[in-house]
Amino acid sequence: MTRLARSERDALCDLAVQVGPDRPTLCEGWTVKDLVVHLLVREGSPAAVGITVARLAPLTDAAAARTARRPFPELVERLRHGPPWYSPFALPKVDALVNTLELLVHHEDVRRAQPGWAPRDLGERAEGTVWSMLATPGRSLTRKAPVGVSMENAVTADVRVLRDATPSVTVKGPPTEVALYLFGRSAHAQVELLGDVEAVERLSATSLGA
């Protein structure tokens, strides 16, 4: 596994054990256990196709229900161990591409749903990794935005255009915070929205995310 994907996986599992299976997350309607089950099905079951193909969602729901019958500590340890050997997610390059931001965001889904949370200092290297991986999913996540969208790294001042349209809004913040905003966690992402007031209002009223 890549370094950040591994560290976020371990941190998410540690926190899941700490807070328990029934605590809320930022994923509406999901408890911590629901989130752990989602991640296990996503990277370990062919039925995960229903996550992206709506008509096959019943397959995913059934797989999740079967998985959820297992004791919570067992589920967390399975998640900590990583994808099964037969899963494409076990390949290092696939892990880097699809698990790094997924695990980071879902770790924050648990963290920021608990009282007394504060932003973490991930360090320059980890934030650089997040920034380097964010443009491609960012373009997909903002494709339905009613305005143009750029993102600005508040640490390096690097700017990337995600959706080229006028008027445009720039989402400025540390890479992790920008990632959370783009993945639909706007209420808990510590970012600045820069641009015309009306354009900012239009973007703020839009639900981003997959």
Stockholm file with secondary structure:
# STOCKHOLM 1.0

chainA/1-210         MTRLARSERDALCDLAVQVGPDRPTLCEGWTVKDLVVHLLVREGSPAAVGITVARLAPLTDAAAARTARRPFPELVERLRHGPPWYSPFALPKVDALVNTLELLVHHEDVRRAQPGWAPRDLGERAEGTVWSMLATPGRSLTRKAPVGVSMENAVTADVRVLRDATPSVTVKGPPTEVALYLFGRSAHAQVELLGDVEAVERLSATSLGA
#=GR chainA/1-210 SS CCHHHHHHHHHHHHHHHHHCTTSBCSSTTCBHHHHHHHHHHHHHCGGGGGGTCGGGHHHHHHHHHHHTTSCHHHHHHHHHHCSCTTSGGGSHHHHHHHTHHHHHHHHHHHHTTSTTCCCCCCCHHHHHHHHHHHHHHHHHHTTTCSSEEEEEETTTCCEEEEECCSSEEEEEECHHHHHHHHTTCGGGCCCEEEECHHHHHHHHTSCCCC
#=GC SS_cons         CCHHHHHHHHHHHHHHHHHCTTSBCSSTTCBHHHHHHHHHHHHHCGGGGGGTCGGGHHHHHHHHHHHTTSCHHHHHHHHHHCSCTTSGGGSHHHHHHHTHHHHHHHHHHHHTTSTTCCCCCCCHHHHHHHHHHHHHHHHHHTTTCSSEEEEEETTTCCEEEEECCSSEEEEEECHHHHHHHHTTCGGGCCCEEEECHHHHHHHHTSCCCC
//
